[in-house]
Amino acid sequence: MFAICVTFRIKADQMEAFMPLMLENAAASKTLEAGCHRFDVLTDADKPGQVFLYELYTDSAAFDAHCDSAHFKAFTAATADMVAGKDITSWSTVAS
């Protein structure tokens, strides 16, 4: 398996507009992408301007397909002005 962790830092007053788009992207990823096994969208009350994603794909090729998908590209374009920054890390299964 191939895991992606993303931490978004959302600009002030943009969370309300960002979250529906994020949830729509997550739902489309789980529904339309055979290689997407999990797409969790998480928040922390102590970090109100952040959104954390945990995504699990079959392999890195499945993640690449996600990045090439129409719904991902639409999400990225629609939220570009809402995001102050993001950190992305990837992880591969060693043992389970």
N, C-alpha and C positions, 0 to 999 in steps of 0.2 A: 504494500500500500504506500501511497504518497500523500503526505499531509501538508497543508498550507495553513499558516497562521498569519492573519493580517490584523493590525491595529490601525484603525482610522482615527485621525484627530479631526473632528468636525468644527467648522467655523462657528462662532457665536451666532445663536439664533437660527441655525440651519438644521438642527437635529430633527425637528418636526417635518421638514420637507425631505430630508435624507432617508429617514427610516422606512417609509412606504416603498421607496425605490429599492432600497437594500433588500427588504423582505420579498419584493417581487423578483429580484434577481436570484435570490436564494431559492425560491420556489421553482423558478424556471430551470435552474441548474439541476435541482433534484428530479424534476419531472422529465426534462428533455435530454439530459446527458446520461447515457448508460454508464459512463465511467465515473460519475459523481455518486459516491455512496453516503456522504454526509455533508451538510452545509449548515452549521450552527451560527446563529447571529446572537451575540451576547453583549450585554451592557453591565455596568457596575455603577450603583448609585453614588459611590464615592468618586467616580470619574465621569461626570455628566457629559463631557464633550468627546467621549471615546466610544467606539464600537469595535468589538473584537470578533473576528471570524475564525472558526475552525472548520476547514474543508478537508474531506478525505476522498481521494481519487484512486482508481485502480493503479495508475502509474503516472509518470511525468507527461507521457503523451496524452493521457486523458485530461490532465490539467491544461496542457497546451491547447487542446480542442476547446476547453472551456473559455480560454482567453480569446479564441478565434470566433466564438459564438456571437450571433447577432444580439442576443439579450445582454451579454456581458459588455459588448461594445456600446450598446444603447445606454446601459447603466453608467458606464464610465463617462460618456459624453454628458449625460443629464446631471451627473453629480460633480463634475470637474470643478465648478466654482464653489461648491459646498465644502470641499475637503481642504483642510489646512496642511495635511501631511498624512503619510501612512508608512508603516513598517511591515515588511513581508519576510517571513522565514519559511523555509521548506524542510521537510523531514521525511526520511525514507525508513521503512520498517527494517529492523535488524532481526528481531525475533518477536514472536507473539505467543 
